[in-house]
Amino acid sequence: AAQWGRRAFAIRVGDGVTAQRSARRMRPQFGPAGSRAMASSEGSGKPDDLEGMDFSKIRNFSIIAHVDHGKSTLSDRLLQLTNTIRSDAEAQYMDKLQVEKERGITVKAQTATLFHQGYMLNLIDTPGHVDFSYEVSRSLAACEGCLLLVDASQGVEAQTLANFSLATKSNLEIVPVMNKIDINSADLPRTAAQMENTLGVDATNVLKCSGKTGEGTEALLDAIIKMIPPPSGSRDSPMQALLFDTWFDKYRGVVCLVRMVGGKVGKGDKVCLKSNGRAYEVQEVGIMHPEPVSVPMLYAGQVGYAICNMKTPGEARVGDTMCSLVDWESVEALPGFEAPVPMVFAGIYPIDASEFDLLDKAMSKLCLNDTSVTLLKESSNALGLGFRCGFLGLLHMDVFRQRLEQEHLADIIVTNPTVPFIARLKSKPDEDLIVSNPSNFPEPNDVIEFLEPIIKATVIVPGEFLGTVIELCESRRGEQTSLTYIDATQVMMEYNLPMAEVVVDFYDKLKGSSQGYASFNYVPGGYRPAQVQKLSFLLNGQPVDALSTIVHRENAEQVAKDVARRLKVVLSKEQFEVAIQAVVGGKVLARETIKAVRKNVLVKSGKTVGGGDVTRKKKLLEKQKEGKKRMKRVGNVELSQEAFMSVIKA
């Protein structure tokens, strides 16, 4: 704690002890002497003999669903049912991050090994929000099957279809499950019919359960054993493992979560990664039960962690293949994962420029745990050294910022989010310039055309809100490609939408226009021509890089007026007049003025100066006016992080 306390990186909220406790919730800490003891509970199936665990007794599966369909609650119930955790353990036990506890959503896939009736069940609980779909795709690569949950009251939603598609492409055995059957608003026949119509599953084969009450969960465990196939592979083949997740432990360095494809690995073995060929000695292997439990060996078909004396975050890469050092040349690399495509870009800078090195270390450690983030160092005239970061969505960006502050005690500023545009230039007609940063916006005279990113969006909404949702999509320059009635009450629409119109507030507007009933999912849809401009903001003639953004020409004037108006509200008054200007090229599109804080110089000690002499009063007022002009020339206007974030979120 003293080591963390001496850091100049100080989070703005809470005392130091609270911040340090928050940081330690990132992942289970192993401690300087080894892994944690297994969570104590009566009857817990301790992995005494993993070597004797036959392939036919192993099941690797994920739980996938739309957000808030009960994945974490069902995971808790399965852990309790198999005596892996105590029945009075805290809710959402597998949600380890503080940001998950505060927001009530899962943002990081978590693994747990369960033992039930002689079977080894490796469970992976996945996020449900579209911004964290990369976590889902990586988790599915370590499984042979999955539970596809559908809320009995909400029915099939957009991310349900997306996750179903991911599982189908991965050739997994899909077990359809209807959850939350205990709530009053549950409509089991309607939900089963929706699953049959949209997912193509037989309604009679849909399992029904309640993660909250435990109803049907015993049958669900039996279905996992019966329906999901065991893993393939051989323990006699050379060691081969897929590295599908990593995190950084302050005592042990990089911890690798692996799916054993072939062979076995244990403490003292020499291993290497196919990407770099660097040799490591295995210090410890184990399983997540759901806390880390050290075991002598991991065998083919099993899922566990390996600590290999990797001291820097850059040494491990998710999707890499781990193999024995002696078989490095003969073992083939596993397919790995498709690289995620960033949809939103933003700059992250330390508020104190001297803390850039600390931010650099914090970013590298956090990106080890969140490999979907792309990083590029950059510099700004106003903000100094920082990073240009690519994210999968706005929620992903906000969660990453919150984790930096809570887990790594970083004091940062995040710039206005933008999407990556493509510029085709007259000077380089054979090359496409990717413009993800407004500071790199090319001169308009050199541009042949701009292309903006498009998404293929799926919206599922009750029929009564169809008109308002269509109106919202049309106002965001959307093009409808299909409209299908799932049943008598639910409608599924597909739209081509500009990502720039979606990135900031589309999801909130969609929920507002449908009273919270609409669901939304999207995939990248390529690029199309667009007329875009760089919109800059000046405070007393000085540019504010963090507020610069790229907007469509149709929206430029409205965005300029809105942001200028918000800045006038959030900026504090100064001793001098502050001019707020929104500029495109050399043209001012909007202007707001914050009047100066003015002292009444005509009153001194409660008495009027100069009596009735008007010339004396004018002289004092002119003197004050000259002073205000001097202050305006030398005064600086500071935009605080709180003011900046309030402008961005508004």
Phi, psi and omega per residue, in radians:
A1 nan -0.640 3.133
A2 -1.122 -0.653 3.139
Q3 -1.097 -0.778 3.106
W4 -1.196 -0.618 -3.098
G5 -1.127 -0.518 -3.131
R6 -1.363 -0.178 -3.123
R7 -1.110 2.457 3.030
A8 -1.279 -0.370 3.077
F9 -1.177 1.879 -3.111
A10 -2.173 2.192 3.075
I11 -1.284 2.570 -3.005
R12 -1.357 -0.372 -3.095
V13 -1.899 2.548 3.067
G14 1.370 2.832 3.085
D15 -1.457 3.028 -3.052
G16 -1.063 -0.722 -3.105
V17 -1.111 -0.757 3.124
T18 -1.072 -0.746 -3.137
A19 -1.104 -0.679 -3.130
Q20 -1.195 -0.696 3.087
R21 -1.089 -0.699 3.121
S22 -1.078 -0.728 -3.113
A23 -1.107 -0.613 -3.076
R24 -1.318 -0.154 3.136
R25 -1.457 0.012 -3.085
M26 -1.004 -0.838 3.134
R27 -2.627 2.795 3.058
P28 -1.013 2.154 -3.139
Q29 -1.477 2.402 -3.053
F30 -1.487 -0.460 -3.127
G31 1.461 2.767 -3.052
P32 -1.175 -0.362 -3.036
A33 -1.777 -0.105 -3.137
G34 2.503 -2.946 -3.067
S35 -1.335 2.865 3.100
R36 -1.176 2.740 2.990
A37 -1.227 2.721 -3.141
M38 -1.150 2.512 3.112
A39 -0.984 2.237 -3.048
S40 -1.382 2.330 3.037
S41 -2.887 2.524 -3.124
E42 -1.158 2.342 3.079
G43 1.366 0.151 -3.127
S44 -1.123 2.317 -3.112
G45 -1.331 1.709 -3.117
K46 -1.388 2.362 -3.092
P47 -1.350 1.297 -3.098
D48 -1.285 -0.577 -2.997
D49 -2.393 1.342 3.095
L50 -1.238 -0.483 3.134
E51 -1.120 -0.637 -3.129
G52 -1.444 0.006 -3.139
M53 -1.335 1.895 -3.100
D54 -1.194 2.642 3.128
F55 -0.960 -0.671 -3.087
S56 -1.190 -0.191 -3.122
K57 -1.771 0.176 -3.102
I58 -1.959 2.372 3.051
R59 -2.328 2.203 3.077
N60 -1.962 2.090 -3.066
F61 -2.572 2.711 3.068
S62 -2.004 2.795 2.974
I63 -1.944 2.095 -3.117
I64 -2.170 2.579 -3.125
A65 -3.042 2.978 2.959
H66 -1.188 2.775 -3.121
V67 -1.046 2.413 3.068
D68 1.191 0.535 3.041
H69 -1.770 0.140 2.959
G70 1.712 0.416 -3.126
K71 -1.114 -0.864 -3.070
S72 -1.169 -0.667 3.113
T73 -1.133 -0.718 3.105
L74 -1.167 -0.661 3.082
S75 -1.053 -0.759 3.086
D76 -1.002 -0.779 -3.085
R77 -1.139 -0.692 3.115
L78 -1.163 -0.664 3.086
L79 -1.105 -0.722 -3.139
Q80 -1.235 -0.679 -3.090
L81 -1.137 -0.546 -3.140
T82 -1.676 0.197 3.126
N83 1.031 0.517 3.075
T84 -1.383 -0.615 3.031
I85 -2.268 2.872 -3.136
R86 -1.249 2.702 -3.121
S87 -1.191 -0.365 3.132
D88 -1.763 0.323 3.113
A89 -1.156 2.759 -3.112
E90 -1.094 2.632 3.141
A91 -1.185 2.739 -3.078
Q92 0.856 0.930 -3.039
Y93 -1.046 -0.610 -3.064
M94 -1.461 -0.136 3.025
D95 -1.434 1.681 -2.985
K96 -1.493 -0.446 -3.002
L97 -1.412 2.567 3.094
Q98 -1.108 -0.655 3.140
V99 -1.102 -0.569 3.093
E100 -1.214 -0.697 3.121
K101 -1.124 -0.712 -3.070
E102 -1.277 -0.685 -3.067
R103 -1.576 -0.315 -3.134
G104 1.291 0.412 3.112
I105 -2.279 2.760 3.057
T106 -1.626 2.229 3.122
V107 -2.056 -0.160 -3.100
K108 -2.369 2.214 3.103
A109 -1.111 2.392 -3.126
Q110 -2.193 2.554 -3.059
T111 -1.995 2.514 3.050
A112 -2.578 2.452 3.074
T113 -1.787 2.201 -3.123
L114 -1.998 2.619 3.064
F115 -2.139 2.161 -3.041
H116 -2.531 2.071 3.090
Q117 0.907 0.728 3.113
G118 1.441 0.018 3.135
Y119 -1.778 2.600 3.039
M120 -1.814 1.968 -3.088
L121 -1.910 1.987 3.112
N122 -1.697 1.893 -3.047
L123 -1.771 2.384 3.021
I124 -2.170 2.030 3.093
D125 -1.567 2.200 -3.005
T126 -1.979 2.795 3.042
P127 -1.237 2.846 3.139
G128 -1.984 -0.256 -3.092
H129 -1.386 2.563 -3.082
V130 -1.043 -0.535 -3.121
D131 -1.158 -0.279 -3.095
F132 -2.039 0.497 -3.132
S133 -1.149 -0.409 3.107
Y134 -1.143 -0.600 3.067
E135 -1.079 -0.686 -3.131
V136 -1.160 -0.815 -3.083
S137 -1.099 -0.656 3.106
R138 -1.206 -0.663 -3.135
S139 -1.158 -0.672 -3.123
L140 -1.146 -0.445 3.141
A141 -1.199 -0.299 -3.134
A142 -1.734 0.192 -3.009
C143 -2.216 2.830 2.973
E144 -1.852 -0.203 -3.125
G145 -2.781 3.060 -3.135
C146 -2.685 2.714 2.974
L147 -1.696 2.111 3.100
L148 -1.738 1.819 -3.086
L149 -1.510 2.473 3.003
V150 -2.326 2.233 3.107
D151 -1.156 2.197 -3.083
A152 -1.156 -0.344 3.128
S153 -1.665 -0.509 -3.102
Q154 -1.608 -0.546 -3.098
G155 1.395 -2.929 -3.139
V156 -1.198 2.283 3.120
E157 -2.178 3.110 -2.948
A158 -1.054 -0.812 -3.104
Q159 -1.251 -0.377 3.014
T160 -1.038 -0.805 -3.139
L161 -1.147 -0.701 -3.123
A162 -1.139 -0.763 3.131
N163 -1.185 -0.640 3.076
F164 -1.068 -0.707 3.115
S165 -1.134 -0.733 3.109
L166 -1.070 -0.771 -3.123
A167 -1.162 -0.652 3.133
T168 -1.154 -0.754 3.123
K169 -1.119 -0.503 3.134
S170 -1.483 0.044 3.126
N171 1.008 0.739 3.135
L172 -1.632 2.670 3.001
E173 -1.358 2.088 -3.057
I174 -1.787 2.164 3.093
V175 -1.819 1.862 -3.123
P176 -1.311 2.294 -3.082
V177 -2.333 2.338 3.029
M178 -1.777 2.063 -3.049
N179 -1.838 2.924 3.104
K180 1.078 0.721 -3.130
I181 -1.321 -0.138 -3.081
D182 -1.501 -0.276 -3.042
I183 -1.387 2.704 -3.020
N184 -1.131 -0.558 -3.066
S185 -1.502 0.065 -3.133
A186 -1.133 2.322 3.108
D187 -2.160 1.536 -3.007
L188 -1.145 -0.802 3.138
P189 -1.071 -0.752 -3.122
R190 -1.130 -0.775 -3.126
T191 -1.131 -0.722 3.107
A192 -1.095 -0.684 3.117
A193 -1.160 -0.685 3.091
Q194 -1.088 -0.760 3.136
M195 -1.096 -0.637 3.124
E196 -1.215 -0.711 -3.077
N197 -1.285 -0.680 -3.022
T198 -1.691 -0.569 -3.077
L199 -1.787 -0.254 3.122
G200 1.322 0.371 3.119
V201 -1.664 2.665 3.096
D202 -1.295 2.142 -3.084
A203 -1.021 -0.517 -3.128
T204 -1.279 -0.289 -3.131
N205 -1.661 0.007 -3.130
V206 -1.327 2.153 3.101
L207 -1.365 2.594 -3.113
K208 -2.141 2.312 -3.118
C209 -2.715 2.995 3.030
S210 -2.350 1.989 3.098
G211 -1.144 -0.452 -3.103
K212 -1.318 -0.847 -3.079
T213 -1.620 -0.330 -3.112
G214 1.591 -0.024 3.141
E215 -1.095 2.238 3.082
G216 1.425 -0.039 -3.078
T217 -1.323 -0.512 3.057
E218 -1.096 -0.770 3.109
A219 -1.149 -0.544 3.119
L220 -1.159 -0.727 3.080
L221 -1.082 -0.718 3.107
D222 -1.114 -0.655 3.141
A223 -1.184 -0.632 3.095
I224 -1.054 -0.794 -3.132
I225 -1.163 -0.668 -3.049
K226 -1.403 -0.699 -2.953
M227 -1.670 -0.560 -3.103
I228 -1.513 2.236 -3.081
P229 -1.286 2.713 3.064
P230 -1.276 2.827 3.131
P231 -1.229 2.794 3.060
S232 -1.812 2.997 -3.131
G233 2.202 3.086 -3.118
S234 -2.408 2.374 3.092
R235 -1.337 -0.250 3.135
D236 -1.560 -0.171 3.132
S237 -1.394 2.919 3.085
P238 -1.039 2.605 -3.114
M239 -1.089 2.258 3.134
Q240 -2.592 2.184 -3.079
A241 -2.457 2.484 3.081
L242 -1.631 2.172 3.113
L243 -1.539 1.848 -3.035
F244 -1.958 0.005 3.015
D245 -2.863 2.666 3.116
T246 -2.529 2.739 2.944
W247 -2.695 2.919 -3.056
F248 -1.905 2.183 3.085
D249 -1.848 2.281 -3.017
K250 -1.187 -0.330 3.115
Y251 -1.639 -0.667 -2.963
R252 -1.933 -0.094 -3.109
G253 1.518 -2.511 -3.069
V254 -1.345 2.271 3.058
V255 -1.900 2.193 -3.095
C256 -1.837 2.236 3.028
L257 -1.661 2.136 -2.985
V258 -2.201 2.618 2.959
R259 -1.895 1.986 -3.121
M260 -1.253 2.072 3.129
V261 -1.650 -0.644 3.137
G262 -2.668 2.733 3.064
G263 1.283 -2.667 -3.135
K264 -2.656 2.801 3.130
V265 -2.559 2.502 -3.135
G266 -2.612 3.116 -3.119
K267 -1.066 2.354 3.128
G268 1.603 -0.201 3.123
D269 -1.223 2.606 3.063
K270 -1.671 2.124 -3.116
V271 -2.242 2.942 3.055
C272 -2.636 2.905 3.080
L273 -1.795 2.400 -3.082
K274 -1.105 -0.466 -3.065
S275 -1.234 -0.567 -3.074
N276 -2.225 -0.247 3.120
G277 1.251 0.145 -3.126
R278 -1.298 2.401 -3.068
A279 -1.561 2.502 3.094
Y280 -2.421 2.682 3.024
E281 -1.845 2.232 -3.120
V282 -1.229 2.136 3.119
Q283 -1.590 -0.546 -3.088
E284 -2.857 2.482 2.963
V285 -2.221 2.734 -3.118
G286 -3.039 -3.063 3.107
I287 -2.143 2.796 3.048
M288 -1.660 2.060 -2.940
H289 -2.207 0.655 -0.153
P290 -1.452 -0.114 3.009
E291 -1.419 2.783 -3.123
P292 -1.085 2.258 3.088
V293 -2.238 2.061 -3.118
S294 -1.243 2.415 3.074
V295 -2.289 2.767 -3.117
P296 -1.134 -0.727 -3.054
M297 -2.545 2.634 2.915
L298 -1.919 2.421 -3.053
Y299 -2.076 2.851 -3.135
A300 -0.915 2.400 -3.140
G301 1.638 -0.247 -3.068
Q302 -1.707 2.804 3.111
V303 -2.080 2.282 -3.140
G304 -2.886 -2.962 -3.136
Y305 -1.986 2.740 3.072
A306 -2.410 2.314 3.072
I307 -1.926 2.084 -2.940
C308 -2.172 0.525 3.072
N309 1.094 0.569 3.008
M310 -1.517 2.077 -3.004
K311 -1.729 -0.328 -3.124
T312 -2.074 2.527 -3.091
P313 -1.053 -0.511 -3.083
G314 -1.238 -0.144 -3.077
E315 -1.368 -0.406 -3.111
A316 -1.939 2.482 3.130
R317 -2.338 2.147 -3.141
V318 -1.079 2.341 -3.088
G319 1.720 -0.120 -3.141
D320 -1.331 2.873 3.118
T321 -1.893 2.211 3.072
M322 -1.734 2.343 -3.117
C323 -2.533 2.966 3.103
S324 -1.209 2.514 -3.094
L325 -1.070 -0.664 -3.084
V326 -1.245 -0.390 -3.123
D327 -1.857 0.324 -3.000
W328 -1.015 -0.716 -3.073
E329 -1.369 -0.551 -3.053
S330 -1.498 -0.481 -3.104
V331 -1.359 2.284 3.122
E332 -1.421 2.568 3.091
A333 -1.270 2.444 3.085
L334 -1.294 2.765 -3.045
P335 -1.000 -0.533 -3.125
G336 1.335 -2.624 -3.050
F337 -2.230 2.626 3.036
E338 -1.242 2.310 -3.093
A339 -1.103 2.352 3.113
P340 -1.214 2.607 -3.136
V341 -1.784 1.996 3.125
P342 -1.100 2.389 3.140
M343 -1.916 -0.329 -3.103
V344 -2.372 2.392 3.107
F345 -2.125 2.501 3.091
A346 -2.672 2.685 3.078
G347 -1.626 2.448 3.066
I348 -2.125 2.157 -3.076
Y349 -2.283 2.560 3.003
P350 -1.279 2.455 3.107
I351 -1.131 -0.667 3.034
D352 -1.733 2.022 -3.055
A353 -1.045 -0.434 -3.124
S354 -1.256 -0.192 -3.106
E355 -1.727 0.327 -3.130
F356 -1.090 -0.719 -3.126
D357 -1.107 -0.663 3.089
L358 -1.156 -0.699 3.100
L359 -1.140 -0.665 3.119
D360 -1.025 -0.809 3.133
K361 -1.142 -0.745 -3.133
A362 -1.113 -0.719 -3.136
M363 -1.128 -0.725 -3.117
S364 -1.151 -0.645 3.117
K365 -1.222 -0.717 -3.118
L366 -1.239 -0.619 3.116
C367 -1.217 -0.374 3.020
L368 -1.121 -0.599 -3.138
N369 -1.561 -0.307 3.122
D370 -2.315 1.472 -3.004
T371 -1.363 -0.043 3.112
S372 -1.421 -0.119 3.126
V373 -1.538 2.316 3.049
T374 -1.793 2.500 -3.063
L375 -2.194 2.459 3.020
L376 -2.592 2.163 -3.141
K377 -1.217 2.472 3.115
E378 -2.615 2.952 3.115
S379 -2.292 2.615 3.136
S380 -2.263 2.484 3.129
N381 -1.070 -0.617 -3.081
A382 -1.564 -0.579 -2.973
L383 -1.907 -0.188 3.121
G384 1.446 -2.646 -3.121
L385 -1.334 2.486 3.115
G386 -2.899 -2.728 -3.083
F387 -2.298 2.482 2.937
R388 -1.724 2.047 -2.989
C389 -2.013 2.439 3.054
G390 -1.864 2.337 -3.094
F391 -2.208 2.876 -3.140
L392 -1.498 -0.126 3.122
G393 3.058 3.066 -3.084
L394 -1.222 -0.672 3.093
L395 -1.124 -0.710 3.080
H396 -1.005 -0.766 3.123
M397 -1.093 -0.773 -3.095
D398 -1.187 -0.667 3.099
V399 -1.170 -0.700 3.110
F400 -1.083 -0.757 3.098
R401 -1.067 -0.777 -3.113
Q402 -1.142 -0.662 3.112
R403 -1.180 -0.651 3.075
L404 -1.037 -0.741 -3.101
E405 -1.262 -0.735 -3.029
Q406 -1.427 -0.744 -3.005
E407 -1.595 -0.445 -3.095
H408 -2.132 0.124 3.030
L409 0.974 0.651 -3.098
A410 -1.518 2.393 3.081
D411 -1.854 1.786 -2.913
I412 -2.280 2.895 2.969
I413 -2.175 2.371 -3.126
V414 -1.952 2.256 -3.069
T415 -1.437 3.054 -3.122
N416 -1.046 2.220 -3.139
P417 -1.213 2.463 3.082
T418 -2.332 2.946 3.066
V419 -1.959 2.780 -3.086
P420 -1.404 2.011 3.053
F421 -1.671 2.796 3.044
I422 -2.003 2.275 3.099
A423 -1.999 2.271 3.038
R424 -1.814 2.075 -2.963
L425 -1.785 2.604 3.060
K426 -1.176 -0.617 -3.103
S427 -1.275 -0.455 3.125
K428 -2.377 1.268 -3.036
P429 -1.168 -0.332 -3.113
D430 -1.583 -0.044 -3.098
E431 -2.116 2.531 3.042
D432 -1.793 2.223 3.124
L433 -1.661 2.095 3.071
I434 -1.434 2.121 -3.119
V435 -1.961 1.699 3.102
S436 -1.899 -0.068 -3.116
N437 -2.252 2.187 -3.141
P438 -0.982 -0.487 3.140
S439 -1.177 -0.329 3.123
N440 -1.729 0.232 -3.119
F441 -1.145 2.205 -3.070
P442 -1.283 2.883 3.070
E443 -1.155 2.272 -3.089
P444 -0.979 -0.558 -3.107
N445 -1.188 -0.321 -3.092
D446 -1.727 0.082 -3.025
V447 -1.773 2.241 3.009
I448 -1.364 -0.888 3.093
E449 -2.830 2.758 3.025
F450 -1.884 2.580 3.021
L451 -2.119 2.383 3.132
E452 -1.958 2.594 -3.129
P453 -1.270 2.476 -3.134
I454 -2.051 2.544 3.025
I455 -2.042 2.612 2.999
K456 -1.687 1.824 -3.016
A457 -1.726 2.470 3.026
T458 -2.022 2.166 -3.141
V459 -2.126 2.205 3.051
I460 -1.986 2.184 -2.991
V461 -2.541 2.555 3.006
P462 -1.054 2.531 -3.070
G463 -0.998 -0.529 -3.098
E464 -1.178 -0.342 3.131
F465 -1.857 0.201 -3.052
L466 -1.042 -0.769 -3.092
G467 -1.081 -0.794 -3.100
T468 -1.199 -0.609 3.129
V469 -1.240 -0.701 3.068
I470 -1.070 -0.737 3.114
E471 -1.063 -0.711 3.112
L472 -1.110 -0.811 -3.118
C473 -1.125 -0.688 3.126
E474 -1.159 -0.634 3.129
S475 -1.192 -0.337 3.095
R476 -1.710 0.415 3.095
R477 1.100 0.597 -3.141
G478 -1.468 2.656 3.085
E479 -2.107 2.035 -3.110
Q480 -1.297 2.304 3.135
T481 -1.924 -0.420 3.091
S482 -2.810 2.748 3.073
L483 -2.544 2.116 -3.067
T484 -2.330 2.372 3.045
Y485 -1.538 2.025 3.102
I486 -1.215 -0.769 3.042
D487 -2.654 -2.807 -3.063
A488 -1.210 -0.318 -3.055
T489 -2.030 -0.439 -3.028
Q490 -1.886 2.411 -3.136
V491 -2.132 2.363 3.059
M492 -1.951 2.176 3.126
M493 -2.070 2.596 3.033
E494 -2.130 2.316 -3.083
Y495 -2.304 2.568 2.853
N496 -1.660 2.021 -3.065
L497 -2.164 2.472 3.012
P498 -1.150 2.279 -3.120
M499 -1.058 -0.567 -3.134
A500 -1.102 -0.479 3.137
E501 -1.448 -0.264 -3.054
V502 -1.729 -0.506 -2.830
V503 -1.127 -0.542 -2.992
V504 -1.652 -1.086 -2.966
D505 -2.308 0.188 -3.076
F506 -1.083 -0.752 -3.098
Y507 -1.083 -0.739 3.116
D508 -1.134 -0.743 3.119
K509 -1.120 -0.659 3.126
L510 -1.109 -0.781 3.117
K511 -1.129 -0.682 -3.139
G512 -1.162 -0.684 -3.103
S513 -1.332 -0.245 -3.140
S514 -2.047 0.249 -3.110
Q515 0.985 0.536 3.064
G516 1.538 0.013 -3.038
Y517 -1.555 -0.335 -3.096
A518 -1.328 2.555 3.035
S519 -2.133 2.713 -2.928
F520 -2.498 2.391 3.052
N521 -2.580 2.712 3.140
Y522 -2.647 2.794 3.012
V523 -2.352 2.696 3.119
P524 -1.031 2.474 -3.084
G525 -2.215 0.338 3.108
G526 1.567 -2.716 -3.074
Y527 -2.289 2.745 3.030
R528 -2.544 2.717 -3.110
P529 -1.057 2.555 -3.138
A530 -2.708 2.692 3.076
Q531 -1.776 1.840 -3.083
V532 -2.139 2.769 -3.118
Q533 -2.437 2.740 3.031
K534 -1.595 2.154 3.129
L535 -1.855 2.061 -3.121
S536 -1.948 2.733 3.126
F537 -2.192 2.375 -3.118
L538 -2.073 2.404 2.994
L539 -2.005 1.926 -3.052
N540 0.946 0.712 3.080
G541 1.467 -0.112 -3.134
Q542 -1.722 2.213 -3.113
P543 -1.202 2.508 3.058
V544 -1.908 1.703 -3.047
D545 -1.005 -0.642 -3.049
A546 -1.116 -0.398 -3.105
L547 -1.685 -0.159 -3.140
S548 -1.102 2.483 -3.116
T549 -2.615 2.896 3.096
I550 -1.928 2.166 -3.055
V551 -2.268 2.788 3.038
H552 -1.271 2.559 -3.065
R553 -1.013 -0.637 -3.137
E554 -1.107 -0.517 -3.045
N555 -1.742 -0.090 -2.970
A556 -1.032 -0.849 -3.061
E557 -1.164 -0.718 -3.136
Q558 -1.156 -0.752 3.104
V559 -1.096 -0.723 3.138
A560 -1.046 -0.803 -3.134
K561 -1.149 -0.734 -3.103
D562 -1.113 -0.840 -3.096
V563 -1.177 -0.707 3.117
A564 -1.076 -0.690 3.129
R565 -1.154 -0.704 3.124
R566 -1.181 -0.694 3.124
L567 -1.067 -0.655 3.125
K568 -1.094 -0.573 -3.125
V569 -1.327 -0.739 -2.987
V570 -1.513 -0.412 -3.135
L571 -1.348 2.434 3.111
S572 -1.411 2.678 3.124
K573 -1.236 2.572 3.120
E574 -1.992 3.115 3.073
Q575 -1.320 -0.048 -3.130
F576 -2.374 2.843 -3.138
E577 -1.241 2.384 -3.127
V578 -2.015 2.165 3.113
A579 -1.743 2.221 3.086
I580 -1.892 2.125 -3.097
Q581 -2.250 2.425 3.022
A582 -1.908 2.164 -2.947
V583 -2.220 2.377 2.940
V584 -2.094 2.016 -3.028
G585 1.095 -2.148 3.083
G586 -1.822 0.157 -3.066
K587 -1.796 2.263 3.092
V588 -1.515 2.025 -3.118
L589 -1.541 -0.488 -3.108
A590 -2.683 2.601 3.112
R591 -2.551 2.401 3.005
E592 -2.295 2.623 -3.113
T593 -2.206 2.270 3.050
I594 -1.735 2.011 -3.108
K595 -1.145 2.619 -3.116
A596 -1.284 2.605 2.972
V597 -1.224 2.119 -2.990
R598 -2.045 2.238 3.050
K599 -1.515 2.477 3.100
N600 -1.399 1.670 -3.085
V601 -1.358 -0.112 -3.141
L602 -1.482 -0.093 3.135
V603 -2.090 2.256 3.105
K604 -2.386 2.131 -3.111
S605 0.997 0.600 3.068
G606 1.445 0.013 -3.115
K607 -2.061 2.598 3.118
T608 -1.289 2.265 -3.113
V609 -1.372 2.416 3.043
G610 1.440 0.002 3.129
G611 1.016 -2.160 -3.140
G612 -1.700 0.150 -3.099
D613 -1.401 1.871 -3.076
V614 -1.232 -0.528 -3.134
T615 -1.146 -0.641 3.096
R616 -1.121 -0.730 3.137
K617 -1.143 -0.755 3.121
K618 -1.087 -0.658 -3.140
K619 -1.098 -0.747 3.125
L620 -1.153 -0.700 3.133
L621 -1.179 -0.686 3.097
E622 -1.141 -0.660 3.107
K623 -1.119 -0.713 3.097
Q624 -1.142 -0.671 -3.127
K625 -1.119 -0.717 3.108
E626 -1.131 -0.672 3.110
G627 -1.121 -0.691 3.106
K628 -1.091 -0.680 3.129
K629 -1.119 -0.731 3.119
R630 -1.118 -0.738 3.129
M631 -1.116 -0.624 3.139
K632 -1.149 -0.570 -3.130
R633 -1.265 -0.623 -3.039
V634 -1.860 -0.219 -3.072
G635 -1.354 2.606 3.093
N636 -1.943 2.458 3.077
V637 -1.835 2.093 -3.119
E638 -1.755 2.325 3.066
L639 -1.801 1.856 -3.081
S640 -1.226 2.814 3.114
Q641 -1.063 -0.678 -3.139
E642 -1.120 -0.756 3.127
A643 -1.150 -0.711 -3.138
F644 -1.100 -0.833 -3.114
M645 -1.132 -0.605 3.122
S646 -1.166 -0.589 3.083
V647 -1.204 -0.792 -3.108
I648 -1.099 -0.835 -3.066
K649 -1.215 -0.545 3.130
A650 -1.198 nan nan
